[in-house]
Amino acid sequence: MKIKDITNYLEELAPLNYAEDFDNVGLLVGNYNTKINGVLVTLDTLEETVDEAIAKNCNLIISFHPIIFGGLKKLNGNSYVERVVLKAIKNDIAIYATHTALDNSKNGVSAKMCAVLGLKNTKVLIPKKAIIKKLTTYVPVDNGAAVRNSLFEAGAGNIGKYDNCSFNTMGDGTFRGNENSNPTLGEKGENHTEKEVQISVIFESKNESTILNALHKNHPYEEIAYEIVTTENVHQDVGMGMIGEFSSAMDEKEFLLYLKKTMKTDCVRHSNFINKKIKKVAVLGGSGSFAISNAIRAKADAYVSADFKYHEFFKAENSILLADIGHYESEQFTKNLLVDYLTKKFSNFAIILSEKSTNPIYYI
């Protein structure tokens, strides 16, 4: 078993292209071809996390947060980040981070929050843009069905609850091959007109290389004409945060006490009570103040996240109950999610949940 076997499967849950542009996800330390002894799953990678990996004979740490976020210009051990990286390298331990790739996954961080809270009928709060692309290509009519089906099999043409979706237009293709060409149809050096079908399909950007491989393998032409564009369509199953409902409504204080107990937090900071029953709840793991307006537009009764600043509580504007449960607390069940996911696939392999709390914040 190699690191790439684990990470390839993990990226089915959290494809790296789901990550935000500012983020640093994937294999941060190590080599994909390294053989694995064991895997330690954690929320953060600290020195004590590396020590735990050493003690438990794990040479791969799967961390939610990336230990290397900005660029490292030196490795002198003068910061906790440098010390972690140096210790990992010295002990041949690889570090892999999922972060916003998992945040944007339909079955990721926010979905786990919904499951812990018992929310039903969940959907993504902020669907992600710019990950749906469109491929257009031109194929001889007699080869159209074969090429189209190969694209479907590679993952193209899926729209919500439908698959095998495409748009096809008949027309005339013209070309002339030079002296070095070997045309499938027509003769080199001569103008040729061929009845062709223009095939257009959409696909998720994570499948682009697989789809292009299928196109080149199944298209009959020596030179293939095609174009790929990124659409502005949102992906309803990919994005930040989620929103769902309780089976029955509860009053605001009852909700906050339930939230405190269920999310295992010592402190819940909240906005003013608005005498409203809480049934529809939006959640977002980590720093989520940017989504307050999205939760309001989605008509949530409450919004649960973390790291709200003083003035951001005013954004509630008596229309929603804001609840800040703490950054660590909102994401703490993420490592359980990753362990459960990996264990289902690698049941005979050591997937270990870190016993260390990496929460840097304490309450008195």
C-alpha positions, 0 to 999 in steps of 0.5 A: 500500500502506497500513499497514493492509494490512500490519497486517491481514495480520499480525493473521491470524497474531497477532490483537490480542485474543490479547494479555494484558491487561497488554500494549500491542500494535498500532499505537503510533505513526503512522496506519493510512492512511499509505502505506508505503515499506518495512518494517523488522522488529525485536525491539526498537525503539531509537534505532538501530533508527529510524536504521536505518529512516531509512537503509533508507527504511522508514517502518514498524517492526514490533517484537516488543516494544512501545516504549511499555508503560506510560503516557507522561505527557511527551515531553521526550526524558529517557528512551530510550523518549521519545527513540525516540517523538520520533525516530519522529514527527519522521521520520514512521515508524510503530511496530507491536508484536505481543508477547503476541499473537504469544506466544499464536499457535499459529504464533508465538514458541514455535512458532519455538523448536520449529522451530529446536530440531527438536521434533515433535508440538508442541502449546500448553503453556498453552491460553488461556481467555476467547477462545471466545464463544457466540452465541444467537439466535432465527430464524423456522423458514423462515429458520433455515438461511440465518441459520445458514449465514451465521454459519458463513461468518463464522467461527462454529461451529468446534470443533477439527477440526470446523466448521459446529457448532451447537445448535438448539432449536424453540420459540415466539417472541412479540412485539408491535410498537408504532406505530413498528414495521414487523414482518416477520411479524404486524401492529403493535400485535397480539400475535404468536406465531411458530415459531422456532429457537434457534440457538447457535454458538461462535466466537473473539472475534476474529471477533465483529464479522464474525459480528454483521454476518452476523447483522444482514445475514441475519436477517429481523426488524426487531429481532434478539434475541441474546445473547453470552457469554464461555465458560470453554472453553480454546482448544487452539490458542491460548496460551503456550508449546509442548511437543514431542518430539525424534526421539530422546532425549539425555542432559542435558549433550548436550541443554544443549550442543545448546541452547547451540549451536542457540539461539546463546547464550553462557550456559545457566543450568540446574537440577540434573541428574536423570540423565534422558534428554531427549526431551519438551521444553517451551519459552516465549519470554521470561520464562517462570518462571510456566509451570514448573509447567505444564511439570511437569504436562505431563511434560516432561523439560526446560523452556526459557525465560528470566529464572528467578530464584534460588529458581525453580530449586528448583521443578524438584524433581528432576522436570524440567531447567530451562534459562534461555537468556536473554530475547533468545536465546529470542526472537531468531528471532521477527523471522525468523518475521515477515519470512518470514510477511510476505514470502510475502504481499508478495513485491514489497514491501520487508520488511527484517530489522533487522541490529541486535542489540538484546540489552542483556545481555552475557557475559564 
